[in-house]
Amino acid sequence: MECNIGAAGKAARLKLGISAVLGGLALTGIILSGLLEGTIWWLGAAGAVFGGSFAIWEARVGWCVVRAMGFRTPL
């Protein structure tokens, strides 16, 4: 796992990751308040937090899984 993204890609992934984690935590709060019910909402909240955490980790180490698979990304 060698660095395969630049500073702009790291910044974009960090912003996206923080937004996803905050969105997942907000969704969790809405679920716990009783406004939403059902397992599907919990899966969405968990997916947002996990995905956001992964994006933050990618930004930290400077590695992108999509680029590692051979796809070119704009950043």
N, C-alpha and C positions, 0 to 999 in steps of 0.2 A: 504494500500500500504506500506508494510514493505520491507526493503532492502532485495533483493534476488540475488544480484550479488556481486562478490568480486572486489578487486582493478584491477585485470587483465581485467575483463569484463567491468568495468567502463572506463578504458583506451581505450579498443578496440572500445567501442561505441562512445566515444568522438572523436577519430580519424576518424571513419567512418562518424560521423555526420558533422564534420568540412569539410571533403572531399566532402560530398554530397552537403552541402550548397555552397561551393566554385564552385563546378561543375554546380550547378543550376544557380548561378550568372554569370558564364562564358557563359552558354547556353543563358541566357537572353541577355548578351552583343552581342552575335552572332546574335540573332534574331533581336535585335534593329538595328544592322548594316545593315541588309537587306540580309545577306547571306542565311538565312533560312526563309521560310514563311509558315504560316499555324497554325491553332489552336492546332494541335497535339504537336507542339514544345513548345507552351506555357504551355500546360498541363504537359509535361515532366519537364520543368523548375520549375513550381510550385510544382510538386510532389517531385522533388529533394530537393528543399528548405524546404518544409514542413516535409518530411521524415528525412532530416538531422537535422532539428530543434528538432524534436521529439527524435531522437537518442541522441542529446546533452542533452536534458531534462532528458532522462533515465539515462545517465551517471551522471548527477548532483545529482539526487535523489537516485541513486543506485537501481533502480527498472527496471525490464525487463518485457514487456508485454508477450513475448513468454514464458518465464519461469513461469509467473503467470498463464498461460493457462495449465501448467503441462508438457510442453516439456522440455527435458534436452538439454542444450546448452553446447558446449565444454568449453566456458570461464565463 
